[in-house]
Amino acid sequence: MIDTSKNTEKNILMQIQKFAKTYSYSVRDWDIMTIDSKFSWRREEEIMGDYNENADPEIYIPTYQRQFIWSQEEKSKFIESLFMNLPIPFIFLNNTPIDDQDMNEMWILEIIDGLQRLSTIKEFMDNDLRLSDLEYIEELNGCTFEDLSNSLRKRFKLIPIRVVIFNGLDIKQRQEMFNRINTTWNRLKWSEERKGVYWEFYALLAKLSENQIFNKLAPLSPWRKNREEWTELILRYFAYTEKYEHYNQRVKKFLDDYMREKNDEMEKLKNLNQVDELEEKKWEMEKDFLKMLQVVENNLPYGFRKKDKWKRRVNKNLTSRVYFESIAVGIGLALKQVDASSLRVEWLQKLLISEEYNNIISSDAANNKSKFKERIEIIRDYLLNQ
């Protein structure tokens, strides 16, 4: 039962006062023609080198934002919604200074929320989107922007969209807002949310996610690649090899807490200008991950793809999280105790197709603490001959 006493109410009000913030912002109605003229496909690192202070503020894509992931159908239906005058979520931007030494003159508009909507509008206006699968304005199916009549093009350009522009939020405020007010129709996966909040540590995960050996050993479908699944797998590897004994069955909170802790450590080193220590920390984690990959590459021809116990087939396209966690974390934990040359790897393939192992991997309640530890420790203990 919830405590509704005055003391509880007082504590709630104290917490509200502690964390509530006052933001400076303006609300504007921009027509699509204005938005199209301001929005750039360029990311922040591309803009910094050739900024023109006499030009209008440019809407740009910050580094921590995700890729464009809306499907053809989702893009088309969004454009249809605009023609139908349906209300759409606000676009959130931040007036961001480029040069801290000249903050009064050099500003650009950073997207906080609305990347998918803005990119879809730009794609349609650039004639790179052909509408399809429309249910209401069916006559638009198959059309690009240039296929429309002059009057329809003008009508589309004048459609208003409400834009909220914040003034000078710092990077942590922008990332926190990105995480909390994300309102796109296609919900962010956990890994995409973390990308927007814990950037310093995420940069390491992003770098490792591009490792060609890892990509070969852990193949993914195009959709899962676009949803940051490789970075999610790498995060799980580091979190579980370091803290798996503290796993509490709440996967998202466990991973979020770990990522926050690592990011804070790295941000602290960065703010203290301890660049060498920061790079050394990242390199140690990278070496740990690469050593594990080397063991897999040398001994498991199918990598992190699961093969059935009759050796007849292997899943060519999908890397199961459960299977990856078991193998990668099990090997990682073993490598914390002995060198790779001391691991008992000669029968590892047989273990992975054994009935005992498949029963563990295939059992229900995959996130149950005992099942979680069992599938990791069976690999660790086997490699250590325990």
N, C-alpha and C positions, 0 to 999 in steps of 0.2 A: 504493500500500500504506500502511495506517495505521501511524504510528510508535507503538510500544507501549513505548518506553524509559521508564525511571524519571523522566527529566527531563520528558518529556511528561506523565506522570501527575502529577508535582508541579505543573506549570503548570495542568493541569485542576483540581486540588484548590484551587489559589490562586484561580482564576476562580470556582469554586463558592463559596468562602468570601467572595469579594468581592460576589457578586450574590445569594447565598442570604439570605433574610430569615426572621425568626421572627415569626409572626403570632399574635395573640391572638384566639381564636374559641371558640365553643361550638356543639355539635351538639344539635339538638332534634327531637323527633318531634311535629309539630303535626297535629291532625286537620283535615279540610277545613273544618269549621265554624269553627274558630279562624282559619284562613287567610282565610276569607271575611269574617270580622268585622274583620280587620286591613287587608286589601288595599283600596286606594283607587284609583279611576280617575284621581284628580287627580295632576298633575305637581307638582314641587317648588315652582315659583313660585306655585301656587295654594294650597299648604299654608302657606307662610311667614307669610301675613297673618293667619291665624286659628288659630294653633297653640294647643292646649289642653294645658298641661303636666300636668294631672291625668288625662288620658286615656291609655289604653295606647298604646305606640309604634305609629305608623301605617306600613304598608308603602306606599311611594310610588314613582312612576316618575321617575327622574332625567332631566334635559333631554337628556343625550347618548344615551339609549336610543332604539332604532328604533320605528317604528310597529308596530301589530299586523298581522302579515302571514300568519298561518296561514290556510289555506283551510278551507272548511266541512268537507271530508272529514278534514283533519288534526285539526281541533278535535274532531270526533266520535270519531275513533279514539283520541285521547288520553283522552277521557272513558271510552270502552270499556275502555281499558287499566287505568284506575283501578278499574273494576268487577271486572276480571279479576285484580286484585292483582299485576299485572306490575310489576317494579321500574322506576322512572323516575329520571332524573337528579336530583341534589340541587338544592334552591333555594339560591342564594347571596345573602345580604343583608349590609348593613353598618350598624352602629349609628352614625348620623351626627349630629353636633351641629348644631343650627339656628343658635344664637347663640354665637359664639366667646367672648363675654364671660361666658357663663353655661353653660359646657359640662357642668356636673354635673347639670343639671336638664332641659335641653331637647334631646331626642333623637328622631329618627325613623329608620325602617328603610328604607334605600335598596336597591332591587333592583340587584344586580350581574349576576346571571344567573338567568333563569326567568320573564321577562316574558310570553312566549307561554303558558306553562303556567298562570301565575297568572291572566292575563286570560281564558283559556278556562274555568277553574273559575268565575271570577266571572260570566262571561257565562252559563254554564249555570245557576248558582244563581239568577241574576236572571231566568231564563226567557226569555233572549234568544237561546238556541241550541237549535235543533231538530236532534236527532241524525239522521244519514243515512249511507248507504254502509257500514254496519257489517257485518262478515263473520262474526262469531262470535255475539254476543248480538243476533241479528237482530230480536228482539221489541222492542228499544229504538229501532229505526228509526222516525222520525216523532215521537219523544217529546221533550218539554221536561221540565224538572225537576218542574214542578207536575203533570205527567201521571203521575208515578210514584206508587205506593202509599206510605202513611205509612212502612211498614217499609223500603221501598227507599230512600226519602229519608233516613231515619235511618241506614241502612247506608252510604249515600254520604257523609254528613256525618262519619262516624266513621272514614273511611279515613285512615290516617296518611301523612304526607309528611315526609321528612327535610329539615330546614332547617339550613344552616350560617350562623351569624351572626358576622361579624367585628366587632371592636371598634375604632372610630375610625380606619379607613384614611383617609389623605388623598386628595384628588381624583385625583392622578396614580396612586396605588396602585389606586384603584377602577377607573379607566379602563384601566389596564394589565391588571388582573385580568379585567375585562369582555372585553377583547380575547383573552386567552389561555385562559380557562376556559369560553368560550361553548360550551354543549353542546346547544343546541336542535336539534331534528330537521331544521329547515330552515336550512342553513348560511348564515351571513352572507356577503353579497357584499363585495368589497373596500371599496366606498364606505361600507357600514354599519359595518365594522370601524373604519375611520378616524374615523367620526363619534364613536365611543366613546373615542378616544385623543387626537385633536388638536383639542380643542374650540374653542379661540380662533380658529384659522384656519377651522375648519369652519363657524363661525357666519357668516362672510362668504360662503362657498359656499352655505349654506342661504338666506341673504338673496337672493342673485342667482338662485337656482333658482326663486324665486317671481316673478321678473320676467315680466310678461304677454307682452311682446314675445318674449322667449326661449321661453316656453312655446308660443307660436303658431308660431315658426319651427322649433322642434325638438319636434314632437309625439311622445308616447310612449304605449304601451299602459298601461292601469291597473296591470298587474303590474309593469312596469318603473318606473313612477312610485313605487310603494310600495317598490321596492328601491333608492331613492336614485340613480336613473340620471342625473337632471339634475345633481346635485352632482358625480357622477363625470365628466360631460362638461365641466363648468366647471373642475374640477381639472385635467383633461387640457389644457384650453386654456391655463391659466396656466403649468403645468409645461413644456409643449412650446414655447410662445412665448418663455419665458425661458431654457430649457436644452435645446432640442431637439438641439443639436449634440453634447451629451454623452449622448444616448440610447444605451443599451447593450443593447437587445433584451429586457431583463428588466423588463417593464412594471410589475408590481406593486412591485418594489423601487425602481424609478425614481420612481414616483409617491409611494410611502411616504417615500422620502428627501426628496423635494421638500416634501411636506406637513409632515414633521417639522421641516425647516429653517425654513419659513415660520411654523409654529406657535411654534417656539422664539423666533424674532425678536419675534413679537407678545407672547408671554408675558413676555419680558424687559422690553419697554416697559411692559407692564401692571404688573409687579412693581416697577418703578422709578417708578410713578405718573406716567409720561409719557403721559398720556391723549391729549393733543392730537396728539402724534407718532404714536400708535397709530391714531387715527381718520384722520389724514392718509394714513398708509400704506394703510389699507383703502380710502379714497376714491380714491386714485390707481389701485389695482387695479380698483376698480369702474368708474371712468371708462374705463380701457383696454378692459374687457369691453364696456361699453355702446357705445363707438365702433365696435367690430367689429360688434355687432348692428345698428347703424344702417346700415352699408354693406350688410349682408345684406338687411335689410328694404327698403332703397331700390332694390336691384338684382336680387334673386333672389326672384321671387314664390312659389316653392316652398320657400323657406328652406333648411333642411338635409335636406330629403327628396330622395331621388334620383329623377331622371326619366330614362327610357331615351332612347337616341340617336334613336329614331324619333318622339319627342315624343308618343307615344300615351297614356302613362300615368305616374302618379307614385305612389309609395308613400305613402298617406295617413296611415298610423298609425305608421310606424316611422322613427326617425332612426338611421341607421347610424353607429357610432362612427368607422369609417374615413372615411366621407364627411364627418362633422362635423369631425374632426381636420384633414382636408385643407383644407376651406374656411375654417373659423374660424381655425386657426393660420396658414394662408397669408395671410389678410387681416391678422391681428394682426401678423405679421412685417413686412408691407408698411407698415402704419401706424406702425411704429417708425422708418421712414425718411422718409416723406412724409406730408403731410396727406391726409385723405380726398378732398379736391377734386382732388388730383393723381393719383389712382389711375386706371388705364385700365380702367374698368368696363363700357364700352359693349358689349364682346363676351364678357363673362364667361359669360353663359348659353350661348353657342355653345361655349365651351371645355368646359363641364361635360357637354355631350352629344357631344363629339367622340370619335372612335374612340381617339385617343391617350390622352386622359384616362381613358376607361372601361377601357382595357387596364391602366393603372396602378392604378386603384381595384379592379379585379376580379381582379388577379393573386394568386397564392398567396403564402404567407409574408408576411402583412400586417405582422407585427411585425419582419420583417427590417430591419436598420438602413438599408440602401440603399433599399429600397422605401418605408420610412417617410419618409425625407428626400425622396424623389422626389415623393411625392404632396403634400407640403407645399410644396416649393420650386417646383413647376410653377405653383401659384396665386400665390405671392409674386412670382415672376419675371414672370409674365404681367401682373400689376397694375402692376408697376414698369417694364413695357416693356423687359425685359432679355432 
